[in-house]
C-alpha cells in the first residue's frame, strides 16, 4: 500500500496526521552526547587511530564522518544502515555531524568493506586510549576483568558461522571482557561459532593485563570467569603478572570426594531448612604445575536430601575469607546485564554480513557506542539514575522532539513545552558542560 501524505483518524475525523512538519527532529538528546564527545575527545581519538585503506579519489563523506554517523545512529537506536536514508536531512544529526546531509546506506555499507585486521586493531587501540582516560579520571584503585563468551545468531551462508552445541543454534561465539565494577567494555573478539569457550583466552587477556600493569601499576586487578575459562594457562598468566583470579572449576570425582570428606552424610534434623557451608582446601589437578587454593561451596536446598557443590580456584590469600571469595564471584552475575545491554541496546550481536571481518567491525562499533553511553551515564547522570539502561536513556534523554528555528547567527532547537523529563535533560547537560578531563 502506498504511504499516504496525510491520514485522518477514525475516532476523531478532525485530527489529521502527516509527515510534512519540516525542520523537526525526534533525537534532540544527541546534542548532549556530542557535547560529551568533545569533553573526552571521543571521536577525535578514534579518528587518530583509525587509518583505513581508502582508494577513493574524491569523497564527500570522510571515514571519520561515516564512523561518527554510525556510532550516533547506534546510540539513538537506529541499528540498520538504511535508517540513514530517512535521517538524511534530520536537523539534529546534520548539526551533530557537522554535515549538510548524512551519508546514505550504500555509503555506510561500503565504509565497512574498507576494514581489515589492522583496522580492527586500531579500533581496539582507540578504545583502550579512551578507557585509560576514563580510568584516570575515575581514580579507582581496583579493576575487575570479568570474562565471558556469548552467542550471535547468524542466518544464511556467513563466513565462520558454525553450529554451537551449548547454545543449540548456528552463529558466532564472541569472547568479551568487561570491568565488573563500572560496566566498561574492555575488549571483544569475534570467533567462529564452534570454538570452545576458553579458545584463545590467554592471548586475548595477555595484552590487556600487561597494558594495565604498565599504565596503572598502582591498581589491584582481579580476573573472574566461569568454568569454561578454567585453563592452567590463564592461572599462570595471572600469577606471572601478579593479578588475582577467581575462576570456577568443573566438578570431577576428586573434587566431589574432597567436598564429601569435608561434609560427610549426616542425619538431617529439619529438611525444610537450607544448609550451606563454605570451606577451603589445597588441590592440584593433573594438568596443574603446582597446588592451588580452592573454595568449596556446599548447599543443601530446603526440601532436598543431598548437597550440591561448587568449586572455585583462586590466588587470593588468607586475608580473603572463603565466603568473601564466593560472594565476589557471585557479583560477576552483573556481567549478564552488560552483555544484554550491548546486544539489545547497541546491536552487538547483529551479524548480517557474509564477510567475517565486516561483522567484527560492526561489533567493534557497537562496543564503542556502548562505552560512549556508559561513560556519559557514569560521569554525568545523577546518582539515582546511574543504573538506567539505554532503552530508558533513549526515552528520557535522547528521544526529545524539537523544531529548528534559524536566526541570523544562531540555530534554535525548540523542544516541546510538555517534555516530561525536562529537569533530567537539563541536569545532565549541565553536568556534561562542567566536566574537566586532562
Beta strands, then each sheet from edge to edge (+ up, - down):
strand 1: 6-8
strand 2: 16-18
strand 3: 24-25
strand 4: 142-149
strand 5: 152-153
strand 6: 162-164
strand 7: 169-172
strand 8: 175-179
strand 9: 185-189
strand 10: 220-225
strand 11: 244-249
strand 12: 275-283
strand 13: 292-300
strand 14: 308-314
strand 15: 402-406
strand 16: 411-415
sheet 1: 1+ 2-
sheet 2: 3+ 15- 16+
sheet 3: 9+ 8- 4+ 10+ 11+ 14- 13+ 12-
sheet 4: 5+ 7- 6+
end
